[in-house]
Amino acid sequence: MGLLSFFTKSIPAELVRLPQGSFTMDRDGRIIVSTLPQSFPAARAREIGQTFLALFRSSQAANLPLAELVVDFPALRLKARELGGGAIVFLSPQGLGGKPRT
């Protein structure tokens, strides 16, 4: 019974509207400028940005530097560009079942 109760625990999830905008991070992972709506959690933006910074750093360490990285989800597109140690990240919603917007 203990195993089943593990799977039935509900984790409170905060629903947020899919964001549209961008933000710029410095090399230390701090958000400098953001055009994201205030309703979008700043912690979530930092998490996304720091993930991209880590990817850019690891690609440079492997001598395969990336200039741009695009991640397409069914409803959201993330595009990041490397900026000399920092990054600019664009978030844009996509229509479900349609072609991704550029």
C-alpha angles and dihedrals in degrees: 000000000000091000093052093050088056091062095044096055109115117222112209107241123196112223114216131180115255106265130234119195142061142259136197124221129195123225090270093059097254119139108239102176131009136182093182117121116266089241090068109091113250090215090059091051090050090050092051093046095047090051090055091046090053091050092050092048094048091049090052090049088054090051090245101107116192122213096188137012126193125194117188120199121179092260104017137048122203119194122180131184124197115239109190096294096335130070144218114220126198121199120193132168118234129209113256111254094004134105116283115261118240 
